C-alpha cells in the first residue's frame, strides 16, 4: 500500500509539472521531444547501433515519448514499434502529432489490441525492448493486453529500457527493466534521471496544475461529501470579513457554518449558505470556547478559519479575551485543518509555540514582519514554516507558500486586490479546498485561483473593483484552471 501511495504522489507531481510547464510557455510537445530524444541518446550511448529494437507504446504521453525515441533510433537500428491499442485511441494531441510523423516513414508498426495479437510476434528477436506503455498516472493491477505483454517481455533475454517508470511498477506484474530513464526527478528506485529542460523557476511556480490535481466532486456525491467548513470571526466593528470568507468557502465546500457574535446577524442573514446562529456579545471571547468547539465537532467540520474580523478596529484592536479564545481553539481543535488569518494572527503573535502541523498562517508582508521580526524573504518564510512545523501563505505581489520543505511562488493577482476583503476570500477558499484535500495543495491552488479571479475582474474593470467582484469571478477562475 505504501508504494502505491508513493506512485500516486509521483503521478500527481508529474501531472502538475507538465500542466504548469505548459502554462508558463514550455509546451508539452517540446517536453515530449526532449524526453524521447534523451531516451534514444541513452540507448545509443550504452548499446551502440545496428541493434534490433522493439518499442512498445501505450496511447498516452508515455507512448508519445516512445514514438519520438523510435524516430531518433530508426536510422541506425532496425526498429519495430508496437502500439497497444489503435491510433484512434491515442489520447493526447502531442502523442497524436508524433504518431502522424511516423506514418510518413518506413518504420514497421504493429497493433496489439488483445493478448492474442502477441502470438504473431517473436519478441526474442530483439536485442533491446523499450517500454513506453504506461506512465506514472496509472494505478492498480495491469489489464490486458498490458499484463500479457509485460509477462512475455520478461521472458526474453533482451535488454529492457523503461521510459519514466516500469510498466506495472508497484503491482503484481511489473516489467523487469535493466534501465529506467526518468525525467526531471526519479520516479522509482534506481532510475537514471534526464533533464527535460524545465527550469527550477517553473517548478517553483504554482499554476493550473495544482487546481487540476485537487479531488473532484463525485458524480453521485451526497451533501457534505465535498467538505464542511467552519468560519470563526466577526465583531461589532468587522462584519464583512466573515461574509467574504464564508461566501468564498461556500463556492467550493458543501456546507459552511459560522461562529460569530450578535452584531454579525445581519451579514449572516444575507447569506443563505451560512449555517448556525450567532453567539451573544459584541465580540468572541474565552467564554465562547466550549460552545464553538462543540459546534465544530457536532457539525463534523473538516477545516476551520479562525480570525476574519475578530478584532474591534484600529483603535481597540483584538481583546485579550479573544486572544485567549484563539489559543484555546488551536489547542482543542486538533483533528481539523486550521487556517489562521487577520486578527487570528495578532492573537497568536506571542504564543507561537501553539503552532502545529496541518495549520496554515496567511499573513501579508507587514503581518509577517510583525509576527517574526524578519523580512518576508523566501528563505525566512521557509525557515519559519520548518521551525514551527506549520504552513505559511505570505501574501504580496508574489505570494509565497511554504510547508518548510517546499516553497512555491504565485504570480497571479494585481494591485487592485489591495482592498479590504481579498485576504478573507483567500482564507475561505483555502478552507473550502482543504475540507477534502491536503492543506499545502489547497494553499497553492487557492492563491492561484483567487489571484486569477482578481485578474479576470481587472480585465473588465481596471483597478476599480471590490472584493465582491473577486468572489463572483472565483468559480470562473477555478473552472478555467480545471479546463486548462
N, C-alpha and C positions, 0 to 999 in steps of 0.2 A: 504493500500500500504506500509505503514511504517513497519508493521510486516512482510510482505513478504521480504522486503529488509533485515531485521534482520535475517530471516530464511536463506536467500541466503548467507549472510555473515557467519552465523554459519556453513552452509553446506560446504562453501569453507574452513573455518578454520579447520573443521573436516577432510576434504579430505587431506589438506596439512599435517596435523599432522599424519594421517595414512600413507601417502606415505613417508614422511621424517623419520618416525619411522622405516619403512622397510629399507630405505636407510642406516640408522645408525645401522642396525642389529637387531632391535626389530621386529620380523616377525608378520604379521597380524594374523597368526594362534594363536600366544601367546596372542595377544591383545583380540582376539575373545574368547579364553578360559577364560581369566581374566574377561571379560565382562559378559559372560554367567554364570560363577560361582558366580560372585558378585550379579547378579540378583537373582539367586537361594538362596543364603545366606540371602538376604534381605527378600525374601518371607518366608523362613523357620523361621527366627527370629521373623517376625511380625505376621504370621498366624499359625505357628506350622506345624504339619504333619497330615497325613491321610486326606488330602483335595482333592476334585475333582478340577483339574486344566485343563483348556483349553488353549493351547498355539497356537496362530495364527501367522504364519510366512510368510514373503514375500520371494522373490527369491534373495535378495541382502544380504549384510553383516549384516543388522539388523535382517534378518531372521536367519542368521548363529548364531548370539548371542542367538536367541530363541532356536535353536537346542541344543546348549550347555546347556542352562538353563534346557531344558527338560531332558537331560541326568542326570543332577545332582539332579533333583527333583523326577524322576520316581520311585526310590526305596522306598521312604517313603510316596508317594502320588499316587493317581490314575490320571495319566496324559494322556491327549489326545492331539495330535498335528495335526494342520490343516495347510496345505501348500496351499497358494493362488497361484495356478499355478501347474506346473508339475515338477518333479525332473530334467527333461532335460532342464528346463528353469532357473535353479539356475545359477546365473551369475558369481560368483567368485569361484576360486579353494578352498579357505578356507571354504566357506559355503558348497561346494560340499563334502569336506572331512568330515565335521561334520554330514552332512546328511547320508553319507555312513556308518558312525559309528552306527547311529540309525537303519539302515537297518538290523543290526545284533542283535537287541534287541527285546523284546516283546512289545515295545511301540506301542500303537494304533496310526495309521497315516491315515489321510483323505486328499483328494484333493478338493479344491474349485476353479473350473475353471470358473464358471459364477454364477450369483446371484441365479439361481435356485438350485444349489447344497446346499445352506443353508437350504432349506426346509427339507432336510433329517436329520438335526441335531438339537437336543434340547440344546440350549445354556443356558437355565435356570437351567440345572442340575449342572452347575459349581459354586463352591464357589469362585474361582479365575479365572480371564481371564488375560492372559499375551499377550500384544500387541507387537509383533516383526515384524510388517508388512512392514512399510515404515520408513526410517530414515530421516536424515537431508538433503539428496541430492534430495529430491522430491519437486517439485514446482507445484503450480496450484491446481485446484479443483480435488477431488478424482474421479477416474474412477471405473467402475465395474471390479471385484467383491468387490473391497475395500469399495466403498461407502455403498453398501447394508450390508456388514459385519459390518462396524462401526455402522450403524444405528441399526442393530439387537443387537449388543453388548451393546449399550447404553440403550436398553430396559430391560436388565437383572439386577438382584439385586447383581450380583457377584462383588467382589472387582476387580477393573481393574488396572493392573500394566503395564505401558508403558515403553518400552526399549528406552532410549536416548531421545525420543520426541514423544508425542502422534501422532498417525497416523491422518493426516488431519489438524494438528495444523496450525492455521492461515487461514484456508479455511472455507467454509460454513458448511462443515460436518467434525467434529472432534471428536475423541474419548474422552469421559468424564472420564478421568483417576482419580483414587483415589491417585495413586502414579506414579510419573515419575522418573525413575532412569537414570540419565545422567552420562556420563563417562568423566573424566578429567576436564570438566568445564560444567556449567549448560547450557542446550540447550533451556530451556524455563523457564518462571516464576514459582517458587515453586518447581523446580526439586531438588531431592536429588542427590548429586554428589559422585560417587565412583571412586577410583583410578584405573587406568589400569596398573600402574607400569611404566609409561613413565616418566623418569627423566626430570627435568626442563631444563637441558642442551640440551636434544634432541629437545624440543620445541623451544629453542632459536636458534638452528642451522638452516640455510637455506639449501635447497636441491632441488631435482627434483619436489617436491610438489608445490613450488612457480611457477615453469615453467608450470606445468600441469594446474594450476589454471588460467593462463592468457587466455584472449579471443583468440579464434582461427579464422583463416580466413574462411569466409562463403563459402559454395560450389558455390554459384552464385555471388561471390563478383565482384564488379567493381573496376576499377583503382581508388585508393585514399581511399577506404573504410578501408584499413589496415593502414591508417595514413599518414600524411605529416610532414616531419621534415625539419627544417632549421638549418644549421651549420654556425655559425658566428665565423670566425677566420682566421688564416694565416697571414703571413707578408713576407717581403723580406728575413728575416732570417729563419723563420719556414714555410715550405711548406707541409711537410709530415704529420704534426699533423691534418691538415684539411682533408687530404686524408684518414687517418686512421679512423677518426670519421665518415666521410661520408660513407666510404665503409662498416663499421660495421652497421650503421643505414640502409643502403640500403639492407642488408641481411634480414631485418625484415619489415620495413615500405615500402609502395608502391612508394612514391615519396620523394626524398631528394633534397633540394635546398641548395644553398650556398650564403653567402655574404663574399667575400674575396677580397683583393687588387690585383692589376695587377700582381705582381710577382708570384702569385699562378696560373696563367693562364695555365702554363704547366701541373701542377698537375691536374687541373680541366679537361683539355683536355684528359688526360689519363683515366679518369673515366667517362664512358658514363652514369652512374647512376646520376651524378651531373647535376642539372638543374640551369640555371641562368648565368649571365655574371659578370665578375669581376668589381670592383669599382676602380676608379682612385686613385693612390697613392701607396707608399711603405708599408703603414700600415693603418689600420682602425682608424678613429678618429671621433670627435664630429660632423664634418660637414657631415658625412655619416648617422647620426641618422635617419633623416626623411625618407631617401630612404630605409634604412633597415627595418624600421617599416612598410613602405608602402608595401614592398615586402612580409614581414611576413603575413600581413593581406590580401593582394591580393591573395597570394598563399594558403591562409587558412591553415597555418601551425598549427599543434596540439601541437608540442613540439619543443623547441629551445635549441641548445647547444651554449653556449657563452664561448669562451676562448681558444680553442686549437690553439696555435701558434700566439696569438695576439701580443706577445712581440717581441722585436728586438734582442734577445740573451742576454747572461750573462753580456756583457759589458754595454749595453744600458738599458736593461730591458723593462718595459712597459711604454710608454709615458703617460704624464698627460692627453693629448688629448684623448688617448684611454681609460684611466680610466673614463673620463667624458662620453665617449660613452657607456661604460658598465653600469654605474649608470643610464644613461638616458634610456637605453634599459629595464632595470629592472623596471623602473617606468612606461614606456609606454606599455610594453607587459604584461598586467595584465590578459589576457584571455588565455595565453599559459602556458604550463608547462615548466619551465626553468631548465636547467642543467648547472651549473657554474663550469668550470674546468680550470686547468692550470693557465694562466695569467689572466683569469677572476677572479680567487680567489685573486690574487695580487691587482686587480683593486678595489675590494670592501673591502679590509682589514681595511681601515679607515672609512668605511661607512656602518657598519653592520646594521644600522637602516633601510636600504632598504630591508633587508631580509623579506620574507613573506611565507605564505602557498603556496604549490604547486611549491616550488623551492627546488632544491637539490644542495648541495655543495659536491664536490668529492675530498677532499684533501688527499694526502698521510700523513703519520705521521708527517713529518717535516713541511709540509704546515699547518697542524692543530696546531702545536706548534706556528708557526709564526702568524697564524690567531687569536688564542685565548690566547696565553701566558700560556697555560696549557699542561700537558702531555695527550696524547691520550688514556686515560683510558675509560673503558665502562661508568663509572659514569660521567666523564667530557663530553663525547660525547653526552650522553643522556641529560645532563643539558643544553648544548649549543643548541641542537635542540629544547628543550622545551622553553628555554628562548627567542629564536628568531622566533619560530613558523615555522621553515623550516625543511628540511630533511638533513641528513648527510650520506655520504658514506665515511668512513675513510679507505683508502687502506693500507694494510700491510700484514704480514704473515697470520694474521687472520683479515679479513675485518670486520668492524663494520658498521651496517646500523641502523639508528635511526630516528624516527619521533617525539621523545620527550616523547612518551607514551610507545613505544615498541622498544627495541633494539635487533637486531638479529646479529648472527655471521656467517661468511662464511669461510670455511676451504679449499676450492679448490684453486688451484694456486701453484706456485713453484718459487724458486729463479731465474730460467731462465727468468721469466717475468719481472725482474727488468731491463728492457731495454726500450729505447725510443719508445713511441707509444702505449704501452698497456693501459695507462690511457685514451688516446684518444679513443681507441677501447671501453673501458668501458662506457665513456660518450655517444658515438654514439649508443651503444647497449641499454643503459637506454632510450635514446630519441626514439629509434625505438619501444621498447615495450610500452613506456609511451604515444605514439601517440594515442593508443586506450585503455590503461589500467591505473589504478591508479598508481601514482608515487611511492609510497612506495613498492607496489607489484613489480613494474618494477625494482626498485633498487635491491630488494632481488633476483629476478630471474636473473638479469644481472650479478651481482657479481658472482653468482654460475656458470653460463654458460661460462662466459669469463675465469674464473679460470679453469673450466673443459676443455675448449678448449686448454688452456696452458698445462694442464696435459696430454692431448692426444698427443700434439706435443712432450712433454718431453719423452714420451714412445718411440717415433720414433727417436728422435734426441738428446736425453740427454738435457743438458742445452745450447746447441749451436743452437739457433734459433732466429728469428726476429719476430717483431710484425706482419709482413705479414703472417708468418706461422700460427700465432694465429687466424687471420681473416679467413684464409682458413679452419680452423677447427671449426669455430663458428657454422655453420649450423649443422654439425655433433653433436656438443655438445647439441644444442637445441633439435635436434631430439632424441638424447639419453635420455634426461630428459623427453620429452613428452612420450616416449615409456616405461619408467621405470615402 
